[in-house]
Amino acid sequence: MKIEDQKLRNIGISAHIDSGKTTLTERILYYTKRIHAIHDVKGKDGVGATMDSMELEKERGITIASAATYCEWKGHEINIIDTPGHVDFTIEVERSLRVLDGAILVLCSVGGVQSQSITVDRQMKRYKVPCIAFINKCDRSGANPLRVIGQLRTKLGHNAVAMQLPIGLENEAEGVIDLVSMKALYFDGDSGENVREAEIPQNLLDEAKAKREELIDAASLFSDELTDAILNEREITSELIYAAVRKGTLAREITPVYMGSAYKNKGIQPLLDGVNYLLPCPSEIENVAMDMSNNEETVVLDSDPEKPIVALVFKLEDGQYGQLTYIRVYQGTLAKGSIIVNIRNGKKVKVGRVVRMHAEQMEDVEYLKAGYIGALFGIECSSGDTFTSPEINLTMISMYVPKPVISLAIVPKDNKSQLAMAKALNRFSKEDPTFKTFVDPETTDTIIEGMGELHLDIYVERMRREYGADVTTGKPRVAYRETITQRADFNYTHKKQTGGAGQFGRIAGYLEPISDAEFIFENKIFGGAIPTQYISACEKGFKQSMAKGPKLEFPITGVKVVINDGASHAVDSSDMAFQACARGAFKEAYLRAKPVIHEPIMKVVVESPVEFQGPVMGLLNQRRGMIIGSQDEDVMCVIEAQVPLAEMFGFSTILRSATQGKAQFTMEFAIYRQVPQSIAEKIALEAAENKKSAA
């Protein structure tokens, strides 16, 4: 562990919707004296939570964009990123986890492990982020943290161990028992700022002893010293337990569980101690880059401030002072005046202003050392770019970006709105890689694409508010795909004779369906039937054909193209001729390969009171939904289904009215699946009508 960064923690706070992430962050900032008053997430006091700086976030009481801040707790500096819970803003979670060293997984003591908790856990696994769990809302009716620990084991496969036990639950929640020090902790004062240690209440002593045994038993697998102390019946100190649990946590083989109530100011300070004791400092995490000047060989980065700079851009924000580039420094020291190179385009830039963020406020600093997260001003780049010192050529792997599944046509009312809309779209598509925009060449409509109804709804609302763009929206459109179901051969000759040199090319081969890739091109030509210099033109032509199916004009996916014969002409053959030939060959074979339409299927999880279970299942079945499973959890039941996205528009309103507003649902993209014949005909009819009206 390096002396420079052992007192530094980079953590994210992630969870299902409404588990209390932002409320928890607010309390952390208050106890670390970063803010001097606690504000409510819903903005009842007219202020809103510190980390929800956007007007829409305060109004709706949800987090839309991840926000970064930093604070200090008992000599440790903690960089925190608060992330959204809604699956529509999943890119915010992806990019945050990409640059963090550890995380707090927040769970509701009533809801337990919910659908989005599973998604967040999958993202943590993808980036190998060690985490500690915090079971929040222990003051709520129906709270049962021990049941949630069981769910962590069964639903997420975590080796979850309780670090604490609650003293009272629901409206009797008083504090927690620390199983390491075997002390009862109470939180006194108006905002729970005074932590009072006391003896464990007599009625909870036996349970506390049993749970401590479980904790020591789980931790002993990671420490010979602790095992030795148990076998020789020596005193088991707090240091021994923490060292063992830390080792297990960093290996992602133990998930320590803390509990409390952020809203009622209980259990936050021990959680901060847990962050210091159990989560890694930057040098304990292995970060790798690829050496571009050495056959992309993998290089392990060293969080040494003296070495050449390696930093990753993970988020962009267009503010009133220009582009703000959020950056994590992995190696070296990024100081004002440093010359850095963008590896993607080779451009050299001089670092001007360096800042550290506290929600929307910023503080100028002279430099950012390895391990730190900050932001730069006035640097043109894209999300996922790597910046390095000029003498090295390393690039880091960017974050995973899911593909959009829904689109919407937007039309400005007048010329002024047109300009404002263009400005807004340029900014949003730059900031958010899952938000895409393009102009439909046939209808000349501006189309926006995103991860869900809420995602697009928020951006349209921001366009109106922040840019004054008066826009109307069309009907949401689903991102259908076309694919083939059988092999089809082609043998196509492209011949065009004009005044001078003509165009000639012949390509033979076949198309066949594949399930594990979008497009594969295979060259099986021997003996130079098609000269080598034209092979890439053939591939380019086939690739161009994939953009729009000749039948319904949806993008094509899951096709393997194999070419095995052809012919060329000494004078008339060219790149252009072979590209045109490939397009013609594809069109010819595609219609014989029995094309079908695929549609995005969403994983829908509905949480509803048990008495509405039947009506909710009925609603899902009406929408061509396939029920995967149903589970009763006390008074609530959780129904999981796979439903086509096309059937999910306006579902929230219908669900609310069918359950007296008591049910809620989340959905995320699951798979693409073939559309039934009757629906396919309807889609084809709609596509033909759209084409006609565009003409």
N, C-alpha and C positions, 0 to 999 in steps of 0.2 A: 504494500500500500504506500503510495507516495505521500510525503509530508505535505506537499502543496494542496492536495485535494481531499485528504482524509476527513476533513470537516465540511465537505460539500456534498449535498444531495440534490439530484434532479428527479423530481417525482411528478407523476400525473395522477389526477383524481378521476376515475372512470366508473360508470355504473349504468344501470337501467334508468329509464325516465322516472323522475320524481323520487329518487332514492335519497336525495338530499346532498348531492355533490357540492353545489354552489353554496348552500347553507353551511356545510362543513368548512369550505374554503374561507368563508366569511369569518367563522369562529377562529380558524387558525390565524388569520391575519390580525384579528383582535387580540388574541393571547400573546402573539409575538410582537405586539405594539406597532404593527404596520399601519393599522387604522385605529381610530379612537372612539368609534361608535359602531354598533352592530346594526346593519340595515336588513330589511326583509326582502326575500327573493321576489315576492309579488309586487313590491314597490308600493305597499300600502302607505308608507310614510312619504311617498312622492319622490324617494331617492332611488330605491332599488339596490340590489346587491352590488358590491364593488366590482366584481368580475363580470357582471352583465352590464356592459357600458352602452350597448345599442338600445335605442328607444323601444324597438320591437321586443327585445329580450325582457325589458322591465314590464312592458304591458302584458305579455303572454306568460311571464314567469318561467320561461325556458331559456336554456343556453343555446345559442345558434352558432357562434364562433368561439373557438377555444381562446382562452386569454391567459397570458403569462404574467407571473409576478414573482417576487422573491421576498424572503423574510429570514429572520435569525432566531434560533431556539437553542438555548444552552450552549452557545459557542459554535453551533453548526449553522452554516448558511444553507438555506433550502430554496431551490428554484421550483416553483409550482406551476403546472398547467392544468386549468380547469377545463374539462371537455364536455361537449353536448351528450345527451343520452339518446336523442332521437336518431333512429337508424338513417334517416334522410341526410344527416350531417356526419355520416360515418367517416368521411375523409378527414375531418377535424381530429377524430380519435386516432386514425391511422398515422397521420403525420406527427402527432404529439408522441405517440408510443415509439415511433421510429427514432426519436432523438432523446428519449428519457432513459434513465438507468434503472428506475424502480417505479412502482405504482401502488396506489391505495385503491382496492376494489371495494366500492361502497355497496352494501346490500341492505334492503329494508327488512326489519325484523318481522314484519307481517308478510310481505310479498315474497321474501326469500330470494332464491335464484330464479330470475325471470328471463324472458327471451333475450333481451338486450344484454343481460349479464353474460349469457352464453356467447354472444357475438363478441363482446369486449374481451372475454377470456380467450377466445380464438385469436383475436388480434394480439393479445399479450404473448401467446404461444408463438405466433409468427415472428415476433421480434425478440423472443426469449427474455421478456421483462420479468424480473422477480417481483412478487407483490406481497403486501400484507392486506388482510381483509378488515373492514370496519362495518360491524352490524349496527346500523343507525335506527333511529325511531323506536328505541326501546320503551318510550313513553306511550306508544300508540296502543289502542285497544287490540288485543289479539297478538301482541308481541311475543315471540318465542325464539330467542337467539340460538338456543341449543338445537332446535329443529333446522335452523338455517345452516348451522355447522354440518349437520347431517346431509343437507342438500349440496353443500360445497363438495362433500365426499362423493355422493352418488351421482349428481348431475354434471359436475365439472371435473370429477376425478382428482380433486385436490386432497393432499394429506393435510387436512385442516386440523389445527390444534388450538384450543382456547387458551389465550394468555390471561383472560379475565373471566369473572362470573358477574352477572348483574345482582345488585342488591335491590330487590323489588322490581316489578315490571308494571307496565301501563301507567295509571295515575299514581302508583306507589314507587315509581323509579326514583331511587335516592342516590345511588352511586354505583361503584364497581369494586370487586375484590381483585387485587393484583395477585395472581397465582405465583409469580416469581418471588416477590418480597413477602407474600402472605400477610398483606395489610389491606384494610378496607379504605377506599378513597372516596371522600365526599367533596362536593364542589359548592363552596359557599360564596356569598357576595351576590350583588345584584345580577351579575352576568357570569357567575360560576368561576370567577377568576382566582379564587383562593382554594387551593387543593389542601384538604385536611386529611391527615392520616389517622386511622384509629384501629382498634382491634376488630377482628372479623366477628360479626354477630354470631352468637352461639348456635342459632338454628341453621346457619349456613356453613359451619365449620367442617362438618363431616364431608359435605359435598365438595367443599373447596380442597380438602386434603386429597380426595379421590381424583379430582380433576388435575391437581398438581402432579400426582403420580403419573397420570396419562401424559402430561406435558413432558415430564422428565424422561419417561419411557420413549416417547417419540424423538426427543432431542438426543438421547444417548446414542442413537444410530450414527450420529455425525461427530461424536467426540469420544476418543478413547479415554481422555482424562475424566470426563463425566462418568463413563461406564466404570472406570477404576474407582471413582469416589463412591458409586452406588455399591459395588461389590465389597469394598472394604469398609462400608458404613461410615465414611468420613462425611464431614459437613458439606452439603451441596450449596455452594454460594450462588448469588445472583449472576456474578460474572461468568461462572461455568455454564449456567443455563443459557444466558444470552449468546455466548460465544458459539455454543452448539446449535441453537436455533438459527442464528445468523448464517452459519455454514449451510444449513439445510435450506434456508430461504434463498440464498444466492444461487444454489444449485437447482432452484425451483422444485425442491422435493418436500418442502414443508410450507404451509401457508399459515402463519400466525394470525389468530383472530382476536381483534379488539372489539369492544362494544360500548354503546352509550346513546346519547341523544343530542345531536348537534343543535337542534332547535331549542332544547331545554338546557343547553350549555353544560352537558355532562359527558365526561370521558374523552375530551379533546386533548388535554395536556398529556395524559399517558400515551395517547396515539402518537403525538409528536415525539415523545421519548422513544416509542417503537420505531419511528422513521429514523431517528439518530442511531439507535442500537442495531437495527436489523436490516435496513436497506443499504445497497452498495454505494460506495463513492465511485467517481468516474474511472479510476484506475483499476477497479476490481471487475470491470466489464470489458470483455474482449471486443473491440471494434476493428473491423477489417476494411481495407480498401483494395482496389485493383490497380496494379501498376501498368499503365497504358503503354509505357515505353519498354515493357518487358513481358510481352505476350499475355497481358492481363493476369499476371501472377498475383496471388493474394498476399497482401502485406498486412501484418498486425500493427495497428496504430498504437503509439505510446503517448499517454496523456502527460507529456513532458513539455512545460512551457518554453523550453530552450530549443526544441526541435523545429523543423520547418512547419509552416501552417497547413492544417487540413481542416476545413470547415464545411458543413452541409447546410444549404438553404432549405428550410422546411415549411415556410409559410410566407406569403406576400400580402401586403395590405396597402392599398392606395389611399393615402390620407391627404389632408390639406397641404402638407409640405412636400408632397411627392411620394414615391414608393418607399415603403418601410419593409426591409428585408429581414425576417427573423432567421437567426443563424445559430447553430450549435458548433462550438469550436472543439474538435477532437484532439488536436495536437498543435503545439506551438502557442504563440500569443498574437492575437489580432489587435494591433494598435492603430491609433490615428496615424495616417501617413504611410501605413504599410502598403506595399505593392503586392496585389494578389491577382491570380489568373483564374478565369472561369474555364474549367477543363472542357466543358461542352463545346464552346466556340473559340477557345484560345485567346479571348480578349483579356488584356491587362487593364486593371483598374486601380486607382489609388483610393484607399479608405479615407473618407472624410469624417463624418460624424458617427460615433459609436455610442449606443445608448443601452440601458437596461430597462425593461418594461415593468410597469406596475399597473395592470389592466390597460386603460387608454392613456395613462400618464407615463412620462418617460424621464429618465435621469441620465444626463450625459456622463460618460466615463472615458478614461484615457485609453483603456485596453480591455480585452476579454481574454482571459487565460484558458488553457486547455481544460475542458470540463464545464465551461460556463455557457449559458444561453443568453443571447442579447439580440440587438438589432442594428442594422446599418441603414444609412440614408443615402439616397442618390445613386444607387447601384442598379443597373438594368440587368435582370436575370430572370430565370424561371424557377418555379418550385422544384426542388430535387437536384438543383445544380450543386456541384462541388467547387469550392474555391481553395487554391493552394498557393504556397510560395512559388515564385517563378522557376526555382531549380528542381522541383519535383513534378511528376506527372501522374498523380493518383486520383482515382475517382471512387466515390462511395456509391453503394447501391441505393437508389431512391426508394420512396415508399410505394406500396401497392395501391393502385388506383382502380376502384371498381368501375365498370362501364355503366353509363346512364340507361335507365329502362323506360323513361316516360318523356314525351315531348309535348310542346304546346306552341301554337302560333300566337304571336303578339303583334298587334297593329297599333301604331301611334295615331293619335287624333289629328295632329297638324305637324307642320314643318319644325316648329320649336321642340315639340315632343319627340320628333324623329331624331334630332341632334342629341337631345338629352338621353334618349334611349340608347343610341349608339355609344355614347360616353359610358353609360352605366354597364352595358353589355361587355364592353372592352375591359372594364375594371373587374367585373364579376368573374368573367371567364379566365382572367389572369390569376385572380386570387384563389379560385376554387377549381381544381382539375376535374371534378365530377360534374361541373356545370359547363355545358357546351352550347354554342350558338352558331347558326349558319343560315344562309338565305336559300329557300327552296327555289331551284332554277325554273320550275314550271309555274308555281303560284306566285312567285316573288315575295312570299310571306317570310317574315323573320321567324325562325323556329328556335325555341330554347329547349334544351334537354337536361334532365336531372335525375335524381335518385328517388323521387316520390312527389306526391301532390304538395305536401307541406314545403318541401325544398323549393319548388318552383313558385309556390304561393308567397313565400318569404321574399324571394328575389323580385317578384313583380311588385310587391308592396314597398320594398326598398327603392325600386325605380321611381315609384310615385312620390315617396316621401323625401328621399335624399337628393333626387335629381329633378323633381317636378315634372316627370314625364307622364303625360296623360295617355295611358295605353289600355286597349281592350284585349282580352284574351279569347282565343278560340277554344274548341273542345279539346281536352287532353288526348294525345295520341300515343298509342302503345308502340314500343320499338319491336315490331315483328321482324322475323328473319326468314329467309328461304333456304332450303337445303335440298339435296337430292337423296333418293332412296335406292337407286340401283346403278350399276355400271353402264356407261354408254360410250361407244367408240366414236371417234371422229377422224375424218380424212378430208381436210379442207384446203382448197387452193384459192389464194387471193391473187387476182390478175386484173391489172388496170393499165390500159394503154392510153397515154396522152401524146402530145406532139413529140416531145423528146424522150428521155428515159422514162420507162413505165414503172409499175410496181409489181413485183412477183414474189410469192412465197407459198410453200406448201407445208402443212404440218399435219402429222398423223399421230394418233395415240388414243387415250381414253380418260374419262372422268370416273371417279368412284367415291362413294360416301366414306367419311371418317368421323369418329366421334370425339377424338381427344385433341383436335386442333381446328383452327379456323380455315387454314389453307396450307397445303403442302404441294410443292412443285418438284417433280422428279424427272431428271434428264436421262433417258436410256438410249440415246442416239449413238450409234457406232459408225465408223467409217466416214464421218464428215458429211452425212446426208444434209444436215443443216450446219453451216460453218459455226465454229465456236463463238465468234463475235456476235452472232444473232440469237444465241440461247437466252441471254438476259432480256432481250427485247421480247422474246416469246413469253417469258415469265411475267414481264411487265404488262403485256397485253391481257394475259389470263387474270392477273391481279386486278386490273382495271375493270374487268367484267364482273368481278365479285362485288363491286360497290353497289350495283343495282341489278336486280334480277330482270331478265327480259319479259317475264310473265307479269309480275305485280309490282316490280320496281322497289322491293324491299332489299336490304343488304343480304348477300348470300354468305353462308358459313358452312363449315364442315365438308370441304371438297378437296380431294387429292387429284392433281392433274399429272398424268404421266405422258411424256412425248417419246415416241420410239422410231419415228421415221419422218421424212420430209424431203423437200427439194428446194434449191435456190438457183438464181440466175446470175451470171457473172456481172451483168450490167444493171439489171432491173431490181435486184434484191437490195434491201436496206433495212435499217432498224425500224423505220416507219412501216414498211411493207409487212415485216414479220409481226409487229404489234397489231396491225389491222387484221392479219391472218389469224392470230391467236384469238382475237375478239370474235371473229366470224366462226372459228372452230368451236369456241366455248358455247356460242349461241346455238349452233347447230346441234351439239351433243346434249346441252342442258335440258332442252324440252323433251328429249328422248329418255332422260335419266329420271323421269317421274318426280318432278319437284313437288315439295310440300311446304306448307307454312309452319313455322315454329313460333310460339308465343312465350313471353316471360311468365313464369309461375312464381308466385310469392309465397314465402312461408309466413302464415298469418297466425298470431297467437292472441287469443281473446281471453281476458280475465273477467269473469262475470259471477255474480251471486248464483249459488246452486239452483235457486228456483227458476232462473232464466236459461238453464242449460239447454233444454229442448228447443225453445225459440231461436237461440243463437245458432245451434247446429242446423236448424231449418234454414236460417238466413245464409249460412255458408254453403249448404247443399244447393240452394236456389242459384247460387253464383258459380255453379260448376266446381264447387270446392270438394276436395277429398280430405275427409277427417283422418288425421294421422293418429291422434290419441287424445284422451281426456283424463284429467286427474282432479280429484277433489282435494282441496286443501282447506280444511275447516269449513268456513261459511262460503268460501270462494271456490270456483272450479276453473281450471285452466284448459282451454281447448286449443289444440294445435291442428292446423289444416294447411293444405296447399291449394291456393286459389289463383286462377289466371288474373293478371293485373287488369286486363280489360274489364273484368267484372267488379273491380274494387272501388271504382270512382263513386264518391258520395256515400261510401259504406259507413263512415263515422256517424253521419246524421241518422241513418236508418237504425244503426246499432243502439244509439242513444235513446231513440224513441221506443225501441222494442224492449229496452231494459230499464226504463225510467231514469236514464242517465247514469246507471250504476256500473256499466261495463266499459272496459277500455281495451284497445287492441294495438298491437305493433305489427308491422310487416317489413320483411326484407326480401330481396331477390334470392330465389333458391336455384332454379334451373330453367332452361328452355325446353319446351315439350311440344310435340306435334299437335296442331289444332284439329279437332274433329271435322269431318268432311262438311257437315251442314254449316258450321261456323266459318270454315274456310271459304265457302261459296259466298257467304254474307260479306266477308272481308274483301274478297275479290270484286264484288259488286260495288262496295264503297270506294275501293281504289279506282275503279273504272269511272265512277261518278266524279270523284275528285279531279281525275285527269281531264274529263270532259269540261268541268266548270273552269279549270285552269286554262284550257284552250280557248 
